[in-house]
Amino acid sequence: MKDLKDFVFEQRGEPIDDQWIQDEKPVMTKDGRQVIITKVDYKEVPNIIKGQVKMGTKLFDYEWDDTGMCTKALDRMGNPKKSDESDNLIKAN
């Protein structure tokens, strides 16, 4: 049985795709934090999307693979943390 948190995440945005990123359309984390894409590294396979996530008044460096799955995350203090589903990228509609 799903709890309320699962239903909220299901209704937010869709998974990102390469065209969405190339068109520089807005993205956010799955839990709704604002994301600014700064660079896409096409040399790596899978491609690495580098960006900054706004938490409070600060911006923190994050990295995602080309499917939107978070590979590098930080906590609110700027310390490395294990990424989870809420750090993944989705389309901001």
LOMARPA-129356 format. One record per residue: residue number from 0; residue in three letters; chain; x, y, z of N, C-alpha, C, O, CB in turn. Coordinates in pm, 1 decimal. Glycine has a CB too. Example, Ala and Ser with C-alpha at 12.3 -4.5 7.8 and 13.67 -1.06 7.14 Angstrom:
  num  residu  chaine      n_c1      n_c2      n_c3     ca_c1     ca_c2     ca_c3      c_c1      c_c2      c_c3      o_c1      o_c2      o_c3     cb_c1     cb_c2     cb_c3
    0     ALA       A    1319.0    -569.0     780.0    1230.0    -450.0     780.0    1320.0    -330.0     780.0    1423.6    -331.9     846.5    1130.8    -447.3     904.6
    1     SER       A    1285.0    -225.0     708.0    1367.0    -106.0     714.0    1290.0       3.0     787.0    1340.9     113.8     803.9    1408.4     -59.8     572.5
END
This chain:
  num  residu  chaine      n_c1      n_c2      n_c3     ca_c1     ca_c2     ca_c3      c_c1      c_c2      c_c3      o_c1      o_c2      o_c3     cb_c1     cb_c2     cb_c3
    0     MET       A      84.2    -118.5       0.0       0.0       0.0       0.0      88.5     124.6       0.0     187.4     130.8      73.1     -95.7      -0.1     122.3
    1     LYS       A      53.5     222.4     -80.8     130.3     346.2     -91.1      87.2     443.5      17.8     -28.9     446.8      58.4     112.7     409.9    -230.4
    2     ASP       A     184.0     522.9      64.1     145.6     626.7     159.4     135.4     759.3      84.3     166.2     765.7     -34.8     248.4     636.4     277.7
    3     LEU       A      93.6     862.0     151.4      66.6     991.9      90.7     187.9    1047.4      16.5     172.3    1106.3     -90.4      22.4    1090.2     196.9
    4     LYS       A     308.2    1029.8      70.8     430.6    1080.0       9.1     448.8    1024.0    -131.9     490.3    1096.9    -222.0     551.7    1044.6      95.6
    5     ASP       A     418.4     895.7    -152.2     431.8     833.3    -283.6     336.3     895.7    -385.3     373.6     915.8    -500.9     406.2     683.0    -273.5
    6     PHE       A     214.6     926.4    -343.6     118.7     987.0    -434.7     159.8    1129.0    -473.4     139.8    1168.7    -588.2     -19.6     988.1    -371.6
    7     VAL       A     215.9    1205.4    -381.7     261.8    1341.1    -411.0     372.4    1337.8    -514.4     370.3    1417.4    -608.2     310.4    1411.1    -283.4
    8     PHE       A     469.9    1247.4    -500.1     580.4    1237.5    -594.8     532.3    1194.2    -733.0     588.1    1238.0    -833.5     685.1    1139.9    -543.2
    9     GLU       A     430.0    1109.2    -740.1     381.2    1061.6    -868.7     320.3    1173.3    -951.7     325.2    1167.6   -1074.6     279.6     952.0    -848.2
   10     GLN       A     263.4    1274.1    -888.4     194.0    1379.5    -959.9     285.2    1493.1   -1002.2     240.6    1583.2   -1073.3      83.9    1433.1    -875.8
   11     ARG       A     409.2    1492.3    -961.8     501.4    1600.3    -994.2     584.7    1566.4   -1115.2     653.6    1464.4   -1116.6     591.3    1630.7    -876.6
   12     GLY       A     579.5    1651.5   -1218.1     668.0    1642.1   -1333.0     681.1    1504.1   -1394.5     624.7    1405.9   -1346.2     800.1    1688.4   -1294.6
   13     GLU       A     756.8    1500.2   -1501.8     784.8    1375.7   -1571.8     935.8    1355.8   -1572.8    1010.7    1450.4   -1548.3     726.6    1377.4   -1717.4
   14     PRO       A     981.6    1234.0   -1600.6    1126.6    1212.1   -1611.1    1186.8    1298.2   -1721.7    1122.3    1322.9   -1823.6    1157.0    1063.3   -1637.7
   15     ILE       A    1310.2    1343.8   -1701.6    1375.6    1427.2   -1801.6    1420.6    1343.1   -1919.9    1429.7    1220.7   -1910.3    1494.8    1501.1   -1740.5
   16     ASP       A    1448.9    1409.6   -2031.7    1507.7    1344.1   -2147.8    1611.6    1439.1   -2207.1    1618.2    1556.3   -2170.0    1398.0    1305.5   -2253.8
   17     ASP       A    1692.3    1387.3   -2299.4    1800.2    1467.3   -2357.3    1748.5    1594.6   -2424.6    1809.9    1700.6   -2412.8    1878.0    1384.2   -2458.0
   18     GLN       A    1636.5    1584.0   -2494.4    1582.9    1700.3   -2565.5    1543.2    1810.5   -2467.7    1564.5    1928.5   -2495.5    1462.0    1659.8   -2651.4
   19     TRP       A    1486.0    1773.2   -2354.3    1444.3    1870.0   -2252.5    1565.7    1948.4   -2201.8    1559.8    2070.4   -2186.4    1372.9    1798.2   -2134.6
   20     ILE       A    1676.1    1876.8   -2176.1    1798.7    1940.3   -2127.1    1860.8    2028.6   -2235.2    1902.6    2140.7   -2206.2    1900.0    1833.6   -2080.9
   21     GLN       A    1867.6    1979.7   -2359.9    1926.6    2057.6   -2468.6    1848.4    2185.4   -2496.9    1906.8    2286.8   -2535.0    1934.4    1973.5   -2594.6
   22     ASP       A    1717.8    2181.1   -2478.5    1633.7    2299.5   -2499.8    1637.5    2395.7   -2381.8    1572.3    2500.1   -2384.1    1490.5    2257.4   -2525.9
   23     GLU       A    1714.6    2360.4   -2277.7    1730.9    2441.0   -2156.5    1597.9    2475.5   -2090.6    1575.5    2588.4   -2047.0    1805.5    2568.3   -2189.0
   24     LYS       A    1510.3    2375.6   -2084.4    1381.7    2393.5   -2017.7    1399.7    2371.5   -1868.0    1497.7    2309.9   -1826.2    1274.8    2296.4   -2075.3
   25     PRO       A    1306.7    2421.0   -1786.8    1324.1    2413.5   -1640.8    1316.7    2271.6   -1585.6    1237.9    2188.9   -1631.5    1219.7    2497.9   -1572.9
   26     VAL       A    1401.0    2245.7   -1485.7    1402.4    2117.5   -1414.8    1402.0    2144.8   -1264.9    1432.9    2255.3   -1220.1    1526.7    2031.4   -1455.6
   27     MET       A    1366.6    2042.2   -1188.6    1368.2    2051.1   -1042.8    1396.4    1913.1    -987.3    1391.5    1813.8   -1059.9    1233.7    2107.2    -987.3
   28     THR       A    1426.1    1907.2    -857.8    1441.5    1776.8    -795.2    1303.1    1718.3    -772.8    1203.2    1790.3    -775.9    1520.9    1786.8    -661.3
   29     LYS       A    1297.6    1590.6    -750.7    1169.0    1523.4    -734.6    1090.6    1576.7    -614.4     967.6    1571.7    -612.7    1190.5    1373.8    -719.7
   30     ASP       A    1162.6    1627.9    -513.7    1091.9    1683.7    -398.0    1065.3    1834.4    -412.2    1022.4    1898.6    -316.3    1172.4    1657.8    -271.2
   31     GLY       A    1090.2    1890.9    -530.6    1048.3    2028.7    -558.5    1152.1    2137.3    -543.9    1118.3    2254.9    -557.2     939.0    2061.6    -472.3
   32     ARG       A    1278.0    2103.3    -517.0    1381.2    2206.5    -505.4    1421.5    2256.6    -643.8    1427.9    2178.9    -739.1    1504.7    2152.1    -429.9
   33     GLN       A    1448.4    2385.7    -654.4    1486.8    2447.9    -780.2    1626.7    2403.9    -821.7    1716.5    2395.3    -738.0    1480.4    2600.2    -768.6
   34     VAL       A    1645.8    2375.8    -951.8    1774.2    2330.2   -1005.5    1816.0    2420.0   -1120.9    1733.9    2457.6   -1204.7    1765.8    2182.4   -1052.0
   35     ILE       A    1944.0    2454.0   -1124.4    2002.5    2528.1   -1235.5    2107.5    2437.0   -1298.6    2204.8    2399.7   -1233.1    2065.0    2665.8   -1188.1
   36     ILE       A    2088.2    2401.1   -1426.0    2185.6    2317.7   -1498.1    2300.1    2407.6   -1542.1    2277.2    2507.2   -1610.7    2119.8    2244.9   -1621.8
   37     THR       A    2422.9    2374.2   -1503.9    2538.9    2455.9   -1539.8    2619.6    2396.1   -1653.3    2683.8    2469.5   -1728.5    2627.7    2474.8   -1420.0
   38     LYS       A    2617.6    2262.1   -1667.6    2699.2    2197.9   -1771.1    2651.2    2054.8   -1792.7    2604.2    1988.6   -1700.2    2849.6    2199.6   -1732.2
   39     VAL       A    2664.0    2008.9   -1916.6    2639.2    1868.8   -1947.8    2768.0    1814.3   -2007.5    2814.1    1862.5   -2110.9    2516.7    1850.7   -2046.3
   40     ASP       A    2826.2    1714.1   -1942.5    2952.5    1654.5   -1986.3    2923.1    1537.0   -2078.8    2888.3    1427.9   -2033.5    3038.0    1608.6   -1864.5
   41     TYR       A    2937.9    1561.1   -2210.6    2908.3    1457.4   -2310.0    3024.9    1360.7   -2330.1    3010.4    1261.3   -2401.2    2872.4    1521.7   -2442.6
   42     LYS       A    3140.2    1388.1   -2268.7    3256.5    1299.7   -2282.3    3236.4    1169.2   -2206.4    3289.5    1065.2   -2245.4    3382.7    1369.8   -2232.3
   43     GLU       A    3159.9    1175.2   -2098.2    3134.9    1057.3   -2014.3    3014.0     979.5   -2067.2    2921.3    1038.2   -2123.1    3111.7    1099.1   -1866.3
   44     VAL       A    3015.7     848.6   -2049.4    2900.2     765.9   -2081.6    2862.9     689.6   -1956.2    2945.4     611.3   -1909.1    2929.4     668.9   -2201.0
   45     PRO       A    2745.9     706.2   -1899.0    2641.5     798.1   -1943.4    2681.3     943.3   -1920.2    2767.8     973.2   -1837.9    2510.8     768.0   -1871.6
   46     ASN       A    2616.2    1033.1   -1994.6    2646.6    1175.7   -1981.0    2623.6    1222.2   -1838.1    2534.1    1172.9   -1769.3    2561.3    1258.7   -2077.9
   47     ILE       A    2705.0    1317.3   -1794.2    2693.6    1371.5   -1658.7    2632.7    1511.2   -1666.6    2685.2    1598.6   -1735.6    2832.9    1375.5   -1587.3
   48     ILE       A    2523.1    1531.5   -1596.8    2459.1    1662.5   -1588.8    2504.9    1726.5   -1459.3    2485.2    1670.5   -1351.5    2302.1    1651.8   -1595.4
   49     LYS       A    2566.1    1844.1   -1469.4    2613.4    1915.6   -1351.0    2524.5    2036.9   -1330.9    2485.6    2104.4   -1426.2    2763.7    1957.5   -1365.2
   50     GLY       A    2493.3    2062.8   -1205.3    2407.1    2175.3   -1176.5    2412.0    2213.1   -1030.8    2488.8    2158.1    -951.9    2266.2    2144.6   -1216.6
   51     GLN       A    2327.5    2309.2    -997.5    2319.2    2356.9    -860.6    2175.0    2348.6    -812.8    2081.2    2378.8    -886.6    2372.4    2501.3    -849.3
   52     VAL       A    2159.6    2306.8    -687.9    2028.8    2294.0    -625.4    2016.8    2401.7    -519.1    2107.0    2420.4    -437.5    2008.3    2151.8    -564.3
   53     LYS       A    1904.4    2472.5    -520.9    1881.4    2578.2    -423.1    1815.6    2519.4    -298.9    1708.3    2459.4    -304.9    1793.9    2690.9    -483.1
   54     MET       A    1884.0    2538.7    -185.5    1828.4    2498.7     -56.0    1837.8    2619.4      35.5    1947.0    2661.5      73.5    1904.2    2374.0       5.0
   55     GLY       A    1724.2    2673.8      69.9    1723.1    2797.6     147.3    1770.9    2910.9      58.8    1712.4    2936.6     -46.4    1811.5    2785.7     274.2
   56     THR       A    1876.4    2978.8     100.3    1931.6    3088.7      21.3    2062.2    3050.4     -47.0    2122.6    3133.1    -115.2    1953.7    3210.1     109.3
   57     LYS       A    2106.6    2925.5     -29.6    2234.9    2881.9     -84.5    2216.7    2787.7    -202.4    2113.8    2721.2    -214.5    2317.9    2814.0      22.9
   58     LEU       A    2318.9    2782.5    -290.6    2322.7    2689.8    -402.5    2429.4    2584.9    -375.9    2540.5    2618.5    -334.9    2349.9    2764.1    -535.7
   59     PHE       A    2396.6    2457.8    -398.9    2489.0    2347.6    -375.7    2508.4    2269.4    -504.6    2413.0    2247.6    -579.3    2437.6    2255.4    -263.2
   60     ASP       A    2633.9    2226.2    -531.6    2668.7    2152.3    -652.7    2619.4    2008.3    -644.5    2645.1    1938.1    -546.7    2820.4    2155.1    -675.6
   61     TYR       A    2548.7    1965.4    -748.0    2497.3    1829.0    -760.2    2536.4    1774.4    -896.8    2572.2    1850.5    -986.7    2342.2    1824.7    -740.7
   62     GLU       A    2529.4    1642.0    -912.3    2551.6    1577.0   -1041.1    2447.3    1468.0   -1059.9    2406.7    1401.3    -964.7    2695.2    1518.3   -1050.5
   63     TRP       A    2404.2    1451.0   -1186.7    2307.7    1348.7   -1223.3    2356.8    1277.9   -1349.0    2434.9    1334.4   -1425.6    2166.5    1410.0   -1245.2
   64     ASP       A    2311.5    1154.4   -1370.5    2340.5    1090.2   -1498.7    2234.5    1135.7   -1599.1    2144.4    1211.6   -1563.3    2342.6     933.0   -1485.3
   65     ASP       A    2244.2    1090.5   -1724.1    2153.4    1142.4   -1827.0    2010.0    1094.1   -1814.5    1923.9    1137.9   -1890.8    2204.7    1105.3   -1961.2
   66     THR       A    1982.0    1004.9   -1720.2    1843.8     963.9   -1694.1    1781.2    1048.7   -1583.8    1661.9    1036.3   -1556.4    1838.4     815.4   -1655.7
   67     GLY       A    1860.1    1134.1   -1520.9    1810.2    1218.3   -1412.5    1836.5    1162.2   -1274.3    1797.3    1223.4   -1174.9    1664.5    1239.6   -1429.0
   68     MET       A    1902.4    1046.2   -1265.3    1932.2     986.9   -1134.9    2050.9    1059.3   -1072.2    2153.9    1077.4   -1137.2    1961.8     834.8   -1148.4
   69     CYS       A    2037.3    1100.3    -948.3    2140.9    1174.7    -878.4    2260.1    1085.5    -846.0    2244.2     974.6    -794.9    2084.9    1236.3    -750.6
   70     THR       A    2381.2    1136.0    -876.7    2502.9    1061.2    -847.7    2589.5    1130.4    -742.8    2675.6    1067.1    -681.6    2582.7    1041.0    -974.7
   71     LYS       A    2566.8    1261.4    -721.7    2642.1    1336.4    -620.7    2547.3    1435.3    -554.8    2485.9    1517.7    -622.5    2765.5    1410.3    -683.9
   72     ALA       A    2535.2    1427.1    -422.3    2443.8    1513.2    -349.0    2511.3    1568.4    -224.0    2607.6    1511.4    -172.7    2316.1    1436.8    -311.6
   73     LEU       A    2458.8    1679.9    -176.8    2507.4    1743.6     -54.2    2389.2    1771.6      37.4    2275.8    1785.7      -8.4    2584.9    1875.0     -85.9
   74     ASP       A    2416.7    1779.7     167.7    2310.7    1816.7     261.0    2306.0    1969.0     274.8    2381.7    2039.5     208.0    2332.8    1749.4     399.6
   75     ARG       A    2219.0    2019.4     359.8    2201.0    2164.6     376.6    2323.9    2236.3     432.0    2333.2    2358.8     424.1    2084.5    2190.5     467.9
   76     MET       A    2417.6    2160.7     487.6    2540.9    2219.3     541.3    2655.1    2213.3     439.9    2763.3    2265.9     465.8    2581.9    2147.2     670.0
   77     GLY       A    2632.0    2149.7     324.3    2734.9    2137.4     222.2    2820.3    2012.0     234.1    2921.7    1999.4     165.5    2822.5    2256.1     226.9
   78     ASN       A    2780.5    1919.5     320.3    2854.1    1794.3     338.1    2799.5    1687.9     242.8    2679.5    1684.7     216.0    2844.7    1745.6     485.2
   79     PRO       A    2887.0    1600.6     191.5    2839.4    1493.2     102.7    2738.4    1404.4     174.1    2750.7    1376.8     293.4    2957.5    1408.3      52.2
   80     LYS       A    2638.4    1360.2      98.5    2539.2    1267.9     153.0    2502.9    1165.8      46.6    2526.3    1187.5     -72.3    2412.7    1343.8     202.0
   81     LYS       A    2446.2    1055.7      89.6    2401.4     954.2      -4.3    2275.5    1006.8     -73.0    2179.4    1046.7      -7.3    2374.6     817.1      67.6
   82     SER       A    2277.9    1006.1    -205.2    2161.8    1057.2    -278.1    2046.1     958.7    -266.8    2066.3     837.9    -254.6    2197.0    1082.7    -426.7
   83     ASP       A    1925.4    1012.5    -271.1    1806.8     928.1    -269.5    1711.6     972.8    -380.0    1743.8    1062.2    -458.2    1736.9     933.4    -131.1
   84     GLU       A    1596.8     911.1    -385.8    1501.2     937.8    -493.1    1457.8    1084.0    -498.4    1430.0    1135.3    -606.8    1379.7     849.8    -476.5
   85     SER       A    1451.4    1151.3    -386.1    1408.0    1290.7    -383.6    1508.9    1385.1    -449.2    1474.0    1499.2    -479.7    1383.6    1334.0    -240.9
   86     ASP       A    1633.7    1340.7    -471.8    1736.7    1422.1    -536.6    1736.4    1408.2    -689.0    1808.1    1481.8    -756.8    1872.8    1384.2    -482.8
   87     ASN       A    1658.3    1316.6    -743.6    1655.4    1293.3    -888.4    1591.3    1410.0    -961.9    1509.5    1482.4    -905.0    1580.0    1164.0    -920.2
   88     LEU       A    1628.9    1428.5   -1089.8    1576.0    1537.6   -1172.2    1444.3    1498.9   -1237.5    1425.7    1385.0   -1280.2    1677.3    1577.3   -1279.3
   89     ILE       A    1352.9    1595.7   -1244.7    1229.1    1580.2   -1321.0    1202.0    1711.4   -1393.4    1261.2    1814.5   -1361.7    1108.7    1540.8   -1228.1
   90     LYS       A    1113.0    1706.4   -1489.7    1072.9    1827.3   -1563.0     989.6    1915.5   -1471.8     901.7    1867.3   -1400.5     993.3    1791.4   -1691.9
   91     ALA       A    1017.9    2045.1   -1474.7     937.8    2140.6   -1399.3     835.2    2199.9   -1494.3     870.4    2270.0   -1589.1    1026.7    2252.2   -1334.6
   92     ASN       A     710.2    2172.0   -1468.9     603.2    2219.4   -1557.4     538.1    2343.7   -1505.4     446.3    2396.3   -1568.3     499.0    2113.2   -1576.3
END
